[in-house]
């Protein structure tokens, strides 16, 4: 009994030291810059969208695609398209990932391609720590046919037609348990140290979620996320209900999201088949922008291949 107690004390001391070091890393990376971060509402379905350390440990391969139309009816509003693919080896505790997104705002188009490496450390039978890093190639293009200028053919404006390319990096961690998830990430880390490398600015995420696992037909999941991007500080609160029918766990989800300031969203997802899930969200604006916009829409598809049996520590938002 004494040896088991000592083992547990040492084990949790190791966890606390690891978390303390990672939280200090996150705080160091908190300073940001003046551009809203590009992200989607449904990242809880797969947090790899915001964190290269995220490992979906139930399957060897996960492919996702998402599209978001921001501020419907607002001229030049952002349109974003995401694609991600991850390949995980349970034997090697290693994941390789690929993420591509394209974001168009007015006459500006941003493209980002990321390659990531993640490693999972088993802390005990109920907890694991995932660490990840990614390298990014970023391009910006300008379509001057959609630009309105005071002077036709202004040489200063048209000098920006050339494509610009930068390189960047993301880092992050996730502590995963059967009932909870805690993570932090810093995107576009090199933008903190290089004044010329700001095609996409630094943004940091700190998030946590509690998964109320139950054999009942309905279960709840709560989540909170803090986002830091220069003067823009946001909090997101998420509450979702998952419904199971005929031994099909989490067949569909209904949820709501509140984002400071003045934005709420309705969330819905459903298993089309056992390996394909559809997620949808619609944003409603409480602030002044509601007078010029109908809100924002987002849709996501998730394909899962090659299930890994016996995943005791998987954080299962859906199966």
Rosetta blueprint (number, residue, H / E / L):
1 X L
2 X H
3 X H
4 X H
5 X H
6 X H
7 X H
8 X H
9 X H
10 X H
11 X H
12 X H
13 X H
14 X H
15 X H
16 X H
17 X H
18 X H
19 X H
20 X H
21 X H
22 X H
23 X H
24 X H
25 X H
26 X H
27 X H
28 X H
29 X L
30 X L
31 X L
32 X L
33 X L
34 X L
35 X L
36 X L
37 X L
38 X L
39 X L
40 X L
41 X H
42 X H
43 X H
44 X H
45 X H
46 X L
47 X H
48 X H
49 X H
50 X L
51 X L
52 X L
53 X L
54 X L
55 X L
56 X L
57 X L
58 X L
59 X E
60 X E
61 X E
62 X E
63 X E
64 X E
65 X E
66 X E
67 X E
68 X E
69 X E
70 X L
71 X L
72 X L
73 X L
74 X L
75 X L
76 X L
77 X L
78 X L
79 X E
80 X E
81 X E
82 X E
83 X E
84 X E
85 X E
86 X E
87 X E
88 X E
89 X E
90 X L
91 X L
92 X L
93 X L
94 X E
95 X E
96 X E
97 X E
98 X E
99 X E
100 X E
101 X E
102 X E
103 X E
104 X E
105 X E
106 X L
107 X L
108 X E
109 X E
110 X E
111 X E
112 X E
113 X E
114 X E
115 X E
116 X E
117 X E
118 X E
119 X E
120 X E
121 X E
122 X E
123 X L
124 X L
125 X L
126 X L
127 X E
128 X E
129 X E
130 X E
131 X E
132 X E
133 X E
134 X E
135 X E
136 X E
137 X E
138 X E
139 X E
140 X E
141 X E
142 X E
143 X L
144 X H
145 X H
146 X H
147 X L
148 X L
149 X L
150 X L
151 X L
152 X L
153 X L
154 X L
155 X H
156 X H
157 X H
158 X H
159 X H
160 X H
161 X H
162 X L
163 X L
164 X E
165 X E
166 X E
167 X E
168 X E
169 X E
170 X E
171 X E
172 X E
173 X E
174 X E
175 X E
176 X E
177 X E
178 X L
179 X L
180 X E
181 X E
182 X E
183 X E
184 X E
185 X E
186 X E
187 X E
188 X L
189 X H
190 X H
191 X H
192 X H
193 X L
194 X L
195 X L
196 X L
197 X L
198 X L
199 X L
200 X L
201 X L
202 X L
203 X E
204 X E
205 X E
206 X E
207 X E
208 X E
209 X E
210 X E
211 X E
212 X L
213 X L
214 X L
215 X L
216 X L
217 X L
218 X E
219 X E
220 X E
221 X E
222 X E
223 X E
224 X E
225 X E
226 X E
227 X E
228 X E
229 X E
230 X L
231 X L
232 X E
233 X E
234 X E
235 X E
236 X E
237 X E
238 X E
239 X E
240 X E
241 X E
242 X E
243 X E
244 X E
245 X E
246 X L
247 X L
248 X E
249 X E
250 X E
251 X E
252 X E
253 X E
254 X E
255 X E
256 X E
257 X E
258 X E
259 X E
260 X L
261 X L
262 X L
263 X E
264 X E
265 X E
266 X E
267 X E
268 X E
269 X E
270 X E
271 X E
272 X E
273 X E
274 X L
275 X L
276 X E
277 X E
278 X E
279 X E
280 X E
281 X E
282 X E
283 X E
284 X E
285 X E
286 X L
287 X L
288 X H
289 X H
290 X H
291 X H
292 X L
293 X L
294 X L
295 X L
296 X E
297 X E
298 X E
299 X E
300 X E
301 X E
302 X E
303 X E
304 X E
305 X E
306 X E
307 X E
308 X L
309 X L
310 X L
311 X L
312 X L
313 X L
314 X L
315 X L
316 X L
317 X L
318 X L
319 X L
